[in-house]
Amino acid sequence: MSGLELFAAALGVIAVWLTVRQNPWCWPIGLVMVLLYSWIFFEVKLYSDMLLQVIYAALQLYGWWQWTRGGASHQGRPVSLLGPRSMLFGLSLGAIGSLLLGAAMAHWTDAAQPWLDAALTGFSLVAQWWMAQKRVQCWPLWIAVDVIFVGLFIYKDLYLTAALYGLFTLLAVQGWRAWRADPALRPA
């Protein structure tokens, strides 16, 4: 565990806690966190996770814009539900992306866990996209992904990061409950 990992983990807790509370400051704090984690994952050869953090950086900016200026009235997006077709489409994109990235990482890099890392990356991108659009379904997907991340990080001796993702899992459960109870919740 490094000081950098400790600082990134602390920022991660703050960012997810703010997300659960629908506070748009989750996005700039999250931006700093993902940039730090891109370096951490590079150092332990989790290249898909490193790339994921770089993509997250762009999604942090997108999410901040969506939450503050998105939606029909440009006043920020309300919490909403995805329809079954949209949900299936997103999950299909996650699966396809996982297979393509896994094959690339297995073939062209010395990645520690190319297939698992790629699958977590693919589905994390779907969850992050849904979260940026304030879709309730982001939370159960985050719960599933975070639980598996905990095991991967323990395997890679990133114990603080594993604990962080365990906390993310608990926060995702809280987020799922809170967003489902939001009085502004409406179908997509």
N, CA and C atoms as an extended XYZ file, in Angstrom:
564
Properties=species:S:1:pos:R:3:atomname:S:1:resname:S:1:resid:I:1 pbc="F F F"
N         0.852       -1.171        0.000 N   MET     1
C         0.000        0.000        0.000 CA  MET     1
C         0.901        1.238        0.000 C   MET     1
N         0.584        2.143       -0.889 N   SER     2
C         1.361        3.372       -0.986 CA  SER     2
C         0.529        4.554       -0.511 C   SER     2
N         1.207        5.674       -0.286 N   GLY     3
C         0.497        6.903        0.055 CA  GLY     3
C        -0.430        7.334       -1.070 C   GLY     3
N         0.003        7.096       -2.296 N   LEU     4
C        -0.818        7.448       -3.451 CA  LEU     4
C        -2.108        6.628       -3.466 C   LEU     4
N        -1.987        5.319       -3.192 N   GLU     5
C        -3.170        4.470       -3.151 CA  GLU     5
C        -4.110        4.914       -2.023 C   GLU     5
N        -3.544        5.274       -0.873 N   LEU     6
C        -4.355        5.735        0.258 CA  LEU     6
C        -5.119        7.012       -0.094 C   LEU     6
N        -4.436        7.961       -0.719 N   PHE     7
C        -5.078        9.216       -1.112 CA  PHE     7
C        -6.165        8.975       -2.159 C   PHE     7
N        -5.863        8.143       -3.161 N   ALA     8
C        -6.849        7.831       -4.201 CA  ALA     8
C        -8.067        7.142       -3.593 C   ALA     8
N        -7.836        6.226       -2.656 N   ALA     9
C        -8.940        5.524       -2.013 CA  ALA     9
C        -9.822        6.496       -1.229 C   ALA     9
N        -9.213        7.426       -0.514 N   ALA    10
C        -9.986        8.412        0.247 CA  ALA    10
C       -10.844        9.264       -0.688 C   ALA    10
N       -10.257        9.685       -1.803 N   LEU    11
C       -11.031       10.450       -2.782 CA  LEU    11
C       -12.181        9.613       -3.346 C   LEU    11
N       -11.931        8.327       -3.554 N   GLY    12
C       -12.966        7.439       -4.074 CA  GLY    12
C       -14.156        7.330       -3.144 C   GLY    12
N       -13.892        7.207       -1.853 N   VAL    13
C       -14.982        7.129       -0.876 CA  VAL    13
C       -15.805        8.411       -0.911 C   VAL    13
N       -15.127        9.536       -0.932 N   ILE    14
C       -15.825       10.824       -0.970 CA  ILE    14
C       -16.663       10.936       -2.246 C   ILE    14
N       -16.065       10.576       -3.380 N   ALA    15
C       -16.771       10.702       -4.666 CA  ALA    15
C       -18.020        9.827       -4.720 C   ALA    15
N       -17.921        8.583       -4.280 N   VAL    16
C       -19.084        7.698       -4.346 CA  VAL    16
C       -20.144        8.140       -3.329 C   VAL    16
N       -19.718        8.567       -2.148 N   TRP    17
C       -20.675        9.060       -1.154 CA  TRP    17
C       -21.451       10.257       -1.723 C   TRP    17
N       -20.741       11.158       -2.397 N   LEU    18
C       -21.412       12.307       -3.018 CA  LEU    18
C       -22.339       11.867       -4.147 C   LEU    18
N       -21.964       10.812       -4.872 N   THR    19
C       -22.815       10.288       -5.943 CA  THR    19
C       -24.129        9.765       -5.379 C   THR    19
N       -24.037        8.997       -4.303 N   VAL    20
C       -25.245        8.478       -3.666 CA  VAL    20
C       -26.174        9.634       -3.297 C   VAL    20
N       -25.599       10.736       -2.850 N   ARG    21
C       -26.375       11.905       -2.426 CA  ARG    21
C       -26.757       12.807       -3.602 C   ARG    21
N       -26.398       12.401       -4.817 N   GLN    22
C       -26.680       13.157       -6.042 CA  GLN    22
C       -26.057       14.554       -6.015 C   GLN    22
N       -24.887       14.658       -5.422 N   ASN    23
C       -24.151       15.917       -5.366 CA  ASN    23
C       -23.188       15.963       -6.553 C   ASN    23
N       -23.297       16.969       -7.441 N   PRO    24
C       -22.458       17.000       -8.640 CA  PRO    24
C       -20.955       17.155       -8.370 C   PRO    24
N       -20.572       17.474       -7.141 N   TRP    25
C       -19.137       17.544       -6.831 CA  TRP    25
C       -18.495       16.163       -6.841 C   TRP    25
N       -19.314       15.110       -6.943 N   CYS    26
C       -18.757       13.761       -7.062 CA  CYS    26
C       -17.877       13.647       -8.307 C   CYS    26
N       -18.218       14.392       -9.337 N   TRP    27
C       -17.523       14.255      -10.621 CA  TRP    27
C       -16.111       14.840      -10.621 C   TRP    27
N       -15.860       16.075      -10.181 N   PRO    28
C       -14.470       16.554      -10.181 CA  PRO    28
C       -13.586       15.807       -9.178 C   PRO    28
N       -14.155       15.426       -8.031 N   ILE    29
C       -13.373       14.647       -7.064 CA  ILE    29
C       -13.061       13.278       -7.670 C   ILE    29
N       -14.040       12.694       -8.333 N   GLY    30
C       -13.824       11.420       -9.008 CA  GLY    30
C       -12.787       11.512      -10.118 C   GLY    30
N       -12.732       12.659      -10.779 N   LEU    31
C       -11.742       12.855      -11.843 CA  LEU    31
C       -10.319       12.736      -11.288 C   LEU    31
N       -10.055       13.374      -10.181 N   VAL    32
C        -8.727       13.280       -9.569 CA  VAL    32
C        -8.445       11.837       -9.161 C   VAL    32
N        -9.444       11.172       -8.569 N   MET    33
C        -9.265        9.783       -8.147 CA  MET    33
C        -8.894        8.875       -9.319 C   MET    33
N        -9.629        8.973      -10.427 N   VAL    34
C        -9.363        8.048      -11.536 CA  VAL    34
C        -8.009        8.310      -12.188 C   VAL    34
N        -7.582        9.549      -12.206 N   LEU    35
C        -6.252        9.831      -12.750 CA  LEU    35
C        -5.162        9.216      -11.877 C   LEU    35
N        -5.337        9.272      -10.574 N   LEU    36
C        -4.368        8.633       -9.674 CA  LEU    36
C        -4.387        7.114       -9.834 C   LEU    36
N        -5.574        6.549       -9.934 N   TYR    37
C        -5.662        5.096      -10.083 CA  TYR    37
C        -5.137        4.615      -11.432 C   TYR    37
N        -5.164        5.440      -12.452 N   SER    38
C        -4.588        5.001      -13.728 CA  SER    38
C        -3.098        4.700      -13.552 C   SER    38
N        -2.430        5.494      -12.772 N   TRP    39
C        -1.002        5.272      -12.510 CA  TRP    39
C        -0.803        4.030      -11.628 C   TRP    39
N        -1.606        3.890      -10.601 N   ILE    40
C        -1.508        2.738       -9.700 CA  ILE    40
C        -1.688        1.435      -10.476 C   ILE    40
N        -2.694        1.377      -11.339 N   PHE    41
C        -2.954        0.152      -12.093 CA  PHE    41
C        -1.874       -0.123      -13.135 C   PHE    41
N        -1.286        0.910      -13.690 N   PHE    42
C        -0.162        0.723      -14.605 CA  PHE    42
C         0.993        0.034      -13.876 C   PHE    42
N         1.249        0.469      -12.656 N   GLU    43
C         2.367       -0.086      -11.892 CA  GLU    43
C         2.195       -1.565      -11.562 C   GLU    43
N         0.938       -2.047      -11.421 N   VAL    44
C         0.718       -3.462      -11.099 CA  VAL    44
C         0.265       -4.277      -12.310 C   VAL    44
N         0.401       -3.703      -13.485 N   LYS    45
C         0.126       -4.374      -14.756 CA  LYS    45
C        -1.327       -4.804      -14.924 C   LYS    45
N        -2.246       -4.009      -14.415 N   LEU    46
C        -3.669       -4.204      -14.698 CA  LEU    46
C        -4.029       -3.179      -15.767 C   LEU    46
N        -3.613       -3.483      -16.989 N   TYR    47
C        -3.697       -2.510      -18.071 CA  TYR    47
C        -5.125       -2.154      -18.466 C   TYR    47
N        -6.021       -3.149      -18.441 N   SER    48
C        -7.416       -2.824      -18.752 CA  SER    48
C        -7.978       -1.861      -17.717 C   SER    48
N        -7.652       -2.093      -16.465 N   ASP    49
C        -8.097       -1.164      -15.424 CA  ASP    49
C        -7.473        0.210      -15.596 C   ASP    49
N        -6.220        0.243      -16.024 N   MET    50
C        -5.563        1.525      -16.272 CA  MET    50
C        -6.293        2.279      -17.386 C   MET    50
N        -6.588        1.586      -18.480 N   LEU    51
C        -7.328        2.214      -19.579 CA  LEU    51
C        -8.721        2.634      -19.135 C   LEU    51
N        -9.331        1.801      -18.297 N   LEU    52
C       -10.648        2.137      -17.771 CA  LEU    52
C       -10.612        3.466      -17.024 C   LEU    52
N        -9.585        3.677      -16.242 N   GLN    53
C        -9.480        4.925      -15.478 CA  GLN    53
C        -9.329        6.131      -16.410 C   GLN    53
N        -8.616        5.956      -17.505 N   VAL    54
C        -8.463        7.046      -18.474 CA  VAL    54
C        -9.817        7.373      -19.117 C   VAL    54
N       -10.562        6.330      -19.456 N   ILE    55
C       -11.896        6.546      -20.026 CA  ILE    55
C       -12.814        7.159      -18.977 C   ILE    55
N       -12.687        6.684      -17.731 N   TYR    56
C       -13.463        7.277      -16.642 CA  TYR    56
C       -13.212        8.783      -16.542 C   TYR    56
N       -11.978        9.194      -16.790 N   ALA    57
C       -11.669       10.632      -16.707 CA  ALA    57
C       -12.580       11.410      -17.659 C   ALA    57
N       -12.723       10.916      -18.879 N   ALA    58
C       -13.616       11.581      -19.834 CA  ALA    58
C       -15.073       11.477      -19.365 C   ALA    58
N       -15.444       10.317      -18.824 N   LEU    59
C       -16.812       10.146      -18.345 CA  LEU    59
C       -17.109       10.992      -17.108 C   LEU    59
N       -16.082       11.297      -16.334 N   GLN    60
C       -16.280       12.194      -15.185 CA  GLN    60
C       -16.709       13.576      -15.679 C   GLN    60
N       -16.082       14.039      -16.734 N   LEU    61
C       -16.458       15.337      -17.304 CA  LEU    61
C       -17.867       15.282      -17.895 C   LEU    61
N       -18.173       14.185      -18.597 N   TYR    62
C       -19.509       14.000      -19.167 CA  TYR    62
C       -20.566       13.960      -18.064 C   TYR    62
N       -20.289       13.205      -17.006 N   GLY    63
C       -21.237       13.097      -15.904 CA  GLY    63
C       -21.473       14.428      -15.217 C   GLY    63
N       -20.399       15.179      -15.036 N   TRP    64
C       -20.538       16.485      -14.392 CA  TRP    64
C       -21.444       17.388      -15.238 C   TRP    64
N       -21.247       17.347      -16.544 N   TRP    65
C       -22.084       18.148      -17.441 CA  TRP    65
C       -23.537       17.661      -17.398 C   TRP    65
N       -23.738       16.346      -17.454 N   GLN    66
C       -25.099       15.784      -17.427 CA  GLN    66
C       -25.831       16.162      -16.138 C   GLN    66
N       -25.143       16.097      -15.030 N   TRP    67
C       -25.775       16.345      -13.741 CA  TRP    67
C       -26.019       17.834      -13.488 C   TRP    67
N       -25.294       18.688      -14.168 N   THR    68
C       -25.463       20.128      -13.921 CA  THR    68
C       -26.150       20.858      -15.068 C   THR    68
N       -26.042       20.341      -16.301 N   ARG    69
C       -26.599       21.048      -17.447 CA  ARG    69
C       -27.388       20.158      -18.400 C   ARG    69
N       -27.458       18.872      -18.117 N   GLY    70
C       -28.153       17.939      -19.001 CA  GLY    70
C       -29.655       17.969      -18.789 C   GLY    70
N       -30.322       17.096      -19.482 N   GLY    71
C       -31.774       16.993      -19.360 CA  GLY    71
C       -32.492       17.972      -20.267 C   GLY    71
N       -33.789       17.814      -20.334 N   ALA    72
C       -34.609       18.618      -21.246 CA  ALA    72
C       -34.554       20.106      -20.924 C   ALA    72
N       -34.502       20.451      -19.643 N   SER    73
C       -34.502       21.864      -19.268 CA  SER    73
C       -33.094       22.406      -19.030 C   SER    73
N       -32.079       21.604      -19.273 N   HIS    74
C       -30.669       21.971      -19.076 CA  HIS    74
C       -30.380       22.363      -17.632 C   HIS    74
N       -31.131       21.792      -16.707 N   GLN    75
C       -30.931       22.039      -15.283 CA  GLN    75
C       -30.366       20.807      -14.570 C   GLN    75
N       -29.956       19.826      -15.334 N   GLY    76
C       -29.457       18.581      -14.758 CA  GLY    76
C       -30.466       17.465      -14.932 C   GLY    76
N       -29.965       16.258      -15.016 N   ARG    77
C       -30.826       15.096      -15.244 CA  ARG    77
C       -31.505       14.649      -13.959 C   ARG    77
N       -32.775       14.244      -14.062 N   PRO    78
C       -33.420       13.594      -12.920 CA  PRO    78
C       -33.092       12.096      -12.934 C   PRO    78
N       -33.284       11.448      -11.817 N   VAL    79
C       -33.118       10.000      -11.738 CA  VAL    79
C       -34.190        9.347      -12.599 C   VAL    79
N       -33.812        8.323      -13.361 N   SER    80
C       -34.776        7.643      -14.222 CA  SER    80
C       -34.422        6.167      -14.346 C   SER    80
N       -35.347        5.429      -14.918 N   LEU    81
C       -35.183        3.998      -15.143 CA  LEU    81
C       -34.924        3.726      -16.617 C   LEU    81
N       -34.089        2.759      -16.880 N   LEU    82
C       -33.896        2.277      -18.243 CA  LEU    82
C       -35.000        1.301      -18.591 C   LEU    82
N       -35.412        1.284      -19.843 N   GLY    83
C       -36.329        0.259      -20.319 CA  GLY    83
C       -35.571       -1.042      -20.529 C   GLY    83
N       -36.272       -2.161      -20.627 N   PRO    84
C       -35.615       -3.466      -20.800 CA  PRO    84
C       -34.720       -3.532      -22.040 C   PRO    84
N       -35.165       -2.952      -23.148 N   ARG    85
C       -34.352       -2.998      -24.378 CA  ARG    85
C       -33.060       -2.212      -24.206 C   ARG    85
N       -33.141       -1.029      -23.600 N   SER    86
C       -31.941       -0.216      -23.373 CA  SER    86
C       -30.982       -0.918      -22.418 C   SER    86
N       -31.538       -1.569      -21.411 N   MET    87
C       -30.697       -2.284      -20.458 CA  MET    87
C       -29.993       -3.456      -21.148 C   MET    87
N       -30.721       -4.223      -21.945 N   LEU    88
C       -30.131       -5.345      -22.665 CA  LEU    88
C       -29.074       -4.864      -23.655 C   LEU    88
N       -29.344       -3.752      -24.320 N   PHE    89
C       -28.374       -3.186      -25.257 CA  PHE    89
C       -27.077       -2.810      -24.532 C   PHE    89
N       -27.202       -2.125      -23.408 N   GLY    90
C       -26.014       -1.738      -22.643 CA  GLY    90
C       -25.217       -2.935      -22.171 C   GLY    90
N       -25.904       -3.939      -21.641 N   LEU    91
C       -25.205       -5.140      -21.170 CA  LEU    91
C       -24.564       -5.902      -22.320 C   LEU    91
N       -25.210       -5.900      -23.482 N   SER    92
C       -24.609       -6.543      -24.670 CA  SER    92
C       -23.341       -5.815      -25.097 C   SER    92
N       -23.376       -4.496      -25.077 N   LEU    93
C       -22.161       -3.725      -25.398 CA  LEU    93
C       -21.046       -4.028      -24.403 C   LEU    93
N       -21.403       -4.152      -23.134 N   GLY    94
C       -20.404       -4.499      -22.127 CA  GLY    94
C       -19.772       -5.854      -22.395 C   GLY    94
N       -20.583       -6.828      -22.785 N   ALA    95
C       -20.070       -8.170      -23.069 CA  ALA    95
C       -19.170       -8.172      -24.301 C   ALA    95
N       -19.600       -7.496      -25.350 N   ILE    96
C       -18.791       -7.434      -26.579 CA  ILE    96
C       -17.473       -6.718      -26.306 C   ILE    96
N       -17.557       -5.592      -25.615 N   GLY    97
C       -16.335       -4.859      -25.270 CA  GLY    97
C       -15.402       -5.703      -24.419 C   GLY    97
N       -15.959       -6.475      -23.506 N   SER    98
C       -15.151       -7.345      -22.646 CA  SER    98
C       -14.396       -8.382      -23.463 C   SER    98
N       -15.079       -9.002      -24.415 N   LEU    99
C       -14.430      -10.024      -25.240 CA  LEU    99
C       -13.335       -9.434      -26.118 C   LEU    99
N       -13.616       -8.291      -26.734 N   LEU   100
C       -12.610       -7.664      -27.598 CA  LEU   100
C       -11.394       -7.207      -26.797 C   LEU   100
N       -11.640       -6.553      -25.676 N   LEU   101
C       -10.527       -6.075      -24.860 CA  LEU   101
C        -9.759       -7.236      -24.252 C   LEU   101
N       -10.460       -8.261      -23.801 N   GLY   102
C        -9.789       -9.430      -23.235 CA  GLY   102
C        -8.873      -10.105      -24.247 C   GLY   102
N        -9.358      -10.261      -25.471 N   ALA   103
C        -8.531      -10.873      -26.521 CA  ALA   103
C        -7.299      -10.021      -26.797 C   ALA   103
N        -7.487       -8.716      -26.874 N   ALA   104
C        -6.347       -7.823      -27.129 CA  ALA   104
C        -5.333       -7.886      -25.990 C   ALA   104
N        -5.807       -7.845      -24.769 N   MET   105
C        -4.895       -7.874      -23.617 CA  MET   105
C        -4.184       -9.220      -23.494 C   MET   105
N        -4.904      -10.308      -23.778 N   ALA   106
C        -4.289      -11.637      -23.699 CA  ALA   106
C        -3.245      -11.835      -24.791 C   ALA   106
N        -3.481      -11.249      -25.952 N   HIS   107
C        -2.590      -11.452      -27.095 CA  HIS   107
C        -1.392      -10.501      -27.095 C   HIS   107
N        -1.611       -9.234      -26.759 N   TRP   108
C        -0.571       -8.226      -26.974 CA  TRP   108
C         0.092       -7.659      -25.717 C   TRP   108
N        -0.331       -8.102      -24.534 N   THR   109
C         0.286       -7.554      -23.320 CA  THR   109
C         0.655       -8.672      -22.359 C   THR   109
N         1.309       -8.278      -21.290 N   ASP   110
C         1.616       -9.214      -20.206 CA  ASP   110
C         0.660       -8.988      -19.033 C   ASP   110
N        -0.575       -8.630      -19.343 N   ALA   111
C        -1.577       -8.342      -18.319 CA  ALA   111
C        -1.712       -9.511      -17.356 C   ALA   111
N        -1.887       -9.201      -16.085 N   ALA   112
C        -1.967      -10.216      -15.039 CA  ALA   112
C        -3.232      -11.067      -15.148 C   ALA   112
N        -4.347      -10.477      -15.433 N   GLN   113
C        -5.634      -11.175      -15.553 CA  GLN   113
C        -6.386      -10.589      -16.742 C   GLN   113
N        -5.963      -10.889      -17.966 N   PRO   114
C        -6.516      -10.167      -19.110 CA  PRO   114
C        -8.024      -10.321      -19.300 C   PRO   114
N        -8.569      -11.510      -19.101 N   TRP   115
C        -9.990      -11.722      -19.384 CA  TRP   115
C       -10.880      -11.157      -18.277 C   TRP   115
N       -10.535      -11.435      -17.043 N   LEU   116
C       -11.320      -10.910      -15.928 CA  LEU   116
C       -11.232       -9.393      -15.875 C   LEU   116
N       -10.035       -8.876      -16.023 N   ASP   117
C        -9.831       -7.433      -16.004 CA  ASP   117
C       -10.619       -6.762      -17.124 C   ASP   117
N       -10.624       -7.372      -18.288 N   ALA   118
C       -11.357       -6.808      -19.424 CA  ALA   118
C       -12.871       -6.861      -19.188 C   ALA   118
N       -13.361       -7.950      -18.612 N   ALA   119
C       -14.798       -8.049      -18.333 CA  ALA   119
C       -15.224       -6.997      -17.320 C   ALA   119
N       -14.439       -6.825      -16.288 N   LEU   120
C       -14.755       -5.798      -15.296 CA  LEU   120
C       -14.710       -4.412      -15.920 C   LEU   120
N       -13.779       -4.214      -16.825 N   THR   121
C       -13.678       -2.932      -17.521 CA  THR   121
C       -14.904       -2.683      -18.388 C   THR   121
N       -15.282       -3.666      -19.187 N   GLY   122
C       -16.425       -3.507      -20.088 CA  GLY   122
C       -17.712       -3.180      -19.350 C   GLY   122
N       -17.978       -3.919      -18.277 N   PHE   123
C       -19.225       -3.688      -17.552 CA  PHE   123
C       -19.153       -2.454      -16.656 C   PHE   123
N       -17.958       -2.084      -16.213 N   SER   124
C       -17.809       -0.835      -15.458 CA  SER   124
C       -18.121        0.368      -16.337 C   SER   124
N       -17.732        0.295      -17.588 N   LEU   125
C       -18.041        1.401      -18.501 CA  LEU   125
C       -19.547        1.557      -18.689 C   LEU   125
N       -20.248        0.445      -18.780 N   VAL   126
C       -21.708        0.504      -18.897 CA  VAL   126
C       -22.293        1.133      -17.633 C   VAL   126
N       -21.844        0.671      -16.467 N   ALA   127
C       -22.359        1.202      -15.202 CA  ALA   127
C       -22.053        2.695      -15.070 C   ALA   127
N       -20.867        3.094      -15.484 N   GLN   128
C       -20.485        4.505      -15.383 CA  GLN   128
C       -21.327        5.365      -16.326 C   GLN   128
N       -21.593        4.882      -17.524 N   TRP   129
C       -22.433        5.606      -18.481 CA  TRP   129
C       -23.840        5.782      -17.919 C   TRP   129
N       -24.363        4.689      -17.379 N   TRP   130
C       -25.700        4.754      -16.783 CA  TRP   130
C       -25.727        5.700      -15.591 C   TRP   130
N       -24.655        5.703      -14.800 N   MET   131
C       -24.599        6.588      -13.641 CA  MET   131
C       -24.563        8.049      -14.083 C   MET   131
N       -23.802        8.341      -15.125 N   ALA   132
C       -23.725        9.716      -15.636 CA  ALA   132
C       -25.091       10.203      -16.103 C   ALA   132
N       -25.927        9.275      -16.544 N   GLN   133
C       -27.271        9.632      -16.996 CA  GLN   133
C       -28.323        9.456      -15.897 C   GLN   133
N       -27.858        9.179      -14.680 N   LYS   134
C       -28.724        8.982      -13.507 CA  LYS   134
C       -29.760        7.883      -13.719 C   LYS   134
N       -29.305        6.742      -14.225 N   ARG   135
C       -30.165        5.575      -14.395 CA  ARG   135
C       -30.042        4.690      -13.151 C   ARG   135
N       -31.145        4.344      -12.547 N   VAL   136
C       -31.154        3.542      -11.330 CA  VAL   136
C       -30.389        2.225      -11.523 C   VAL   136
N       -30.462        1.653      -12.701 N   GLN   137
C       -29.845        0.344      -12.944 CA  GLN   137
C       -28.324        0.367      -12.841 C   GLN   137
N       -27.722        1.546      -12.772 N   CYS   138
C       -26.265        1.586      -12.587 CA  CYS   138
C       -25.865        0.909      -11.283 C   CYS   138
N       -26.701        1.045      -10.244 N   TRP   139
C       -26.313        0.556       -8.915 CA  TRP   139
C       -26.224       -0.956       -8.816 C   TRP   139
N       -27.209       -1.751       -9.282 N   PRO   140
C       -27.014       -3.199       -9.180 CA  PRO   140
C       -25.848       -3.689      -10.039 C   PRO   140
N       -25.601       -3.028      -11.154 N   LEU   141
C       -24.441       -3.407      -11.959 CA  LEU   141
C       -23.154       -3.075      -11.210 C   LEU   141
N       -23.103       -1.906      -10.561 N   TRP   142
C       -21.925       -1.565       -9.752 CA  TRP   142
C       -21.726       -2.576       -8.634 C   TRP   142
N       -22.798       -3.007       -8.006 N   ILE   143
C       -22.676       -3.986       -6.915 CA  ILE   143
C       -21.996       -5.251       -7.424 C   ILE   143
N       -22.467       -5.778       -8.544 N   ALA   144
C       -21.882       -7.007       -9.104 CA  ALA   144
C       -20.416       -6.813       -9.475 C   ALA   144
N       -20.119       -5.726      -10.161 N   VAL   145
C       -18.749       -5.467      -10.604 CA  VAL   145
C       -17.818       -5.245       -9.406 C   VAL   145
N       -18.276       -4.468       -8.430 N   ASP   146
C       -17.426       -4.155       -7.279 CA  ASP   146
C       -17.084       -5.392       -6.456 C   ASP   146
N       -18.038       -6.298       -6.297 N   VAL   147
C       -17.770       -7.535       -5.549 CA  VAL   147
C       -16.647       -8.321       -6.226 C   VAL   147
N       -16.694       -8.420       -7.540 N   ILE   148
C       -15.653       -9.161       -8.264 CA  ILE   148
C       -14.324       -8.415       -8.209 C   ILE   148
N       -14.374       -7.083       -8.302 N   PHE   149
C       -13.147       -6.283       -8.170 CA  PHE   149
C       -12.463       -6.542       -6.826 C   PHE   149
N       -13.229       -6.692       -5.764 N   VAL   150
C       -12.641       -6.950       -4.444 CA  VAL   150
C       -11.732       -8.176       -4.515 C   VAL   150
N       -12.234       -9.253       -5.106 N   GLY   151
C       -11.419      -10.464       -5.239 CA  GLY   151
C       -10.178      -10.254       -6.081 C   GLY   151
N       -10.315       -9.530       -7.178 N   LEU   152
C        -9.165       -9.274       -8.046 CA  LEU   152
C        -8.092       -8.466       -7.311 C   LEU   152
N        -8.506       -7.459       -6.591 N   PHE   153
C        -7.533       -6.613       -5.901 CA  PHE   153
C        -6.868       -7.343       -4.739 C   PHE   153
N        -7.582       -8.233       -4.081 N   ILE   154
C        -6.941       -9.052       -3.050 CA  ILE   154
C        -5.887       -9.939       -3.697 C   ILE   154
N        -6.231      -10.536       -4.831 N   TYR   155
C        -5.292      -11.379       -5.574 CA  TYR   155
C        -4.020      -10.601       -5.949 C   TYR   155
N        -4.170       -9.315       -6.277 N   LYS   156
C        -3.024       -8.486       -6.685 CA  LYS   156
C        -2.370       -7.755       -5.509 C   LYS   156
N        -2.734       -8.122       -4.288 N   ASP   157
C        -2.170       -7.519       -3.069 CA  ASP   157
C        -2.437       -6.026       -2.949 C   ASP   157
N        -3.515       -5.569       -3.525 N   LEU   158
C        -3.948       -4.176       -3.384 CA  LEU   158
C        -5.052       -4.154       -2.317 C   LEU   158
N        -4.650       -4.392       -1.080 N   TYR   159
C        -5.622       -4.594       -0.006 CA  TYR   159
C        -6.442       -3.341        0.292 C   TYR   159
N        -5.820       -2.204        0.267 N   LEU   160
C        -6.567       -0.978        0.510 CA  LEU   160
C        -7.588       -0.748       -0.596 C   LEU   160
N        -7.187       -0.994       -1.822 N   THR   161
C        -8.112       -0.834       -2.939 CA  THR   161
C        -9.233       -1.873       -2.855 C   THR   161
N        -8.917       -3.090       -2.414 N   ALA   162
C        -9.957       -4.106       -2.208 CA  ALA   162
C       -10.950       -3.639       -1.145 C   ALA   162
N       -10.435       -3.078       -0.070 N   ALA   163
C       -11.321       -2.552        0.981 CA  ALA   163
C       -12.164       -1.406        0.434 C   ALA   163
N       -11.544       -0.563       -0.382 N   LEU   164
C       -12.265        0.550       -0.994 CA  LEU   164
C       -13.429        0.028       -1.841 C   LEU   164
N       -13.178       -0.986       -2.646 N   TYR   165
C       -14.235       -1.535       -3.492 CA  TYR   165
C       -15.284       -2.278       -2.670 C   TYR   165
N       -14.892       -2.821       -1.522 N   GLY   166
C       -15.878       -3.364       -0.601 CA  GLY   166
C       -16.788       -2.262       -0.078 C   GLY   166
N       -16.185       -1.119        0.259 N   LEU   167
C       -16.972        0.039        0.689 CA  LEU   167
C       -17.823        0.562       -0.460 C   LEU   167
N       -17.265        0.574       -1.676 N   PHE   168
C       -18.053        0.969       -2.848 CA  PHE   168
C       -19.290        0.078       -2.982 C   PHE   168
N       -19.143       -1.212       -2.699 N   THR   169
C       -20.277       -2.131       -2.788 CA  THR   169
C       -21.375       -1.718       -1.815 C   THR   169
N       -20.980       -1.414       -0.593 N   LEU   170
C       -21.964       -0.984        0.407 CA  LEU   170
C       -22.608        0.342        0.009 C   LEU   170
N       -21.795        1.263       -0.509 N   LEU   171
C       -22.347        2.541       -0.966 CA  LEU   171
C       -23.281        2.350       -2.162 C   LEU   171
N       -22.961        1.382       -3.023 N   ALA   172
C       -23.831        1.109       -4.174 CA  ALA   172
C       -25.183        0.571       -3.710 C   ALA   172
N       -25.184       -0.260       -2.670 N   VAL   173
C       -26.454       -0.733       -2.114 CA  VAL   173
C       -27.251        0.463       -1.592 C   VAL   173
N       -26.565        1.353       -0.887 N   GLN   174
C       -27.229        2.555       -0.379 CA  GLN   174
C       -27.724        3.434       -1.535 C   GLN   174
N       -26.919        3.586       -2.567 N   GLY   175
C       -27.315        4.374       -3.734 CA  GLY   175
C       -28.523        3.796       -4.434 C   GLY   175
N       -28.558        2.475       -4.562 N   TRP   176
C       -29.689        1.804       -5.203 CA  TRP   176
C       -30.974        2.088       -4.435 C   TRP   176
N       -30.897        1.980       -3.116 N   ARG   177
C       -32.073        2.264       -2.288 CA  ARG   177
C       -32.492        3.727       -2.409 C   ARG   177
N       -31.518        4.625       -2.302 N   ALA   178
C       -31.833        6.059       -2.318 CA  ALA   178
C       -32.401        6.503       -3.659 C   ALA   178
N       -31.813        6.046       -4.756 N   TRP   179
C       -32.280        6.486       -6.063 CA  TRP   179
C       -33.649        5.897       -6.384 C   TRP   179
N       -33.927        4.676       -5.935 N   ARG   180
C       -35.251        4.089       -6.167 CA  ARG   180
C       -36.327        4.828       -5.381 C   ARG   180
N       -35.936        5.428       -4.252 N   ALA   181
C       -36.900        6.163       -3.420 CA  ALA   181
C       -37.000        7.635       -3.808 C   ALA   181
N       -36.197        8.083       -4.776 N   ASP   182
C       -36.199        9.486       -5.158 CA  ASP   182
C       -37.578        9.880       -5.679 C   ASP   182
N       -38.149       10.961       -5.139 N   PRO   183
C       -39.491       11.371       -5.599 CA  PRO   183
C       -39.529       11.799       -7.066 C   PRO   183
N       -38.382       12.150       -7.611 N   ALA   184
C       -38.339       12.570       -9.024 CA  ALA   184
C       -38.176       11.391       -9.987 C   ALA   184
N       -38.057       10.162       -9.459 N   LEU   185
C       -37.828        8.986      -10.315 CA  LEU   185
C       -38.940        8.862      -11.345 C   LEU   185
N       -38.477        8.682      -12.580 N   ARG   186
C       -39.442        8.523      -13.680 CA  ARG   186
C       -38.890        7.522      -14.687 C   ARG   186
N       -39.780        6.872      -15.436 N   PRO   187
C       -39.307        5.936      -16.469 CA  PRO   187
C       -38.516        6.683      -17.548 C   PRO   187
N       -37.647        5.947      -18.208 N   ALA   188
C       -36.829        6.549      -19.281 CA  ALA   188
C       -37.663        6.904      -20.484 C   ALA   188
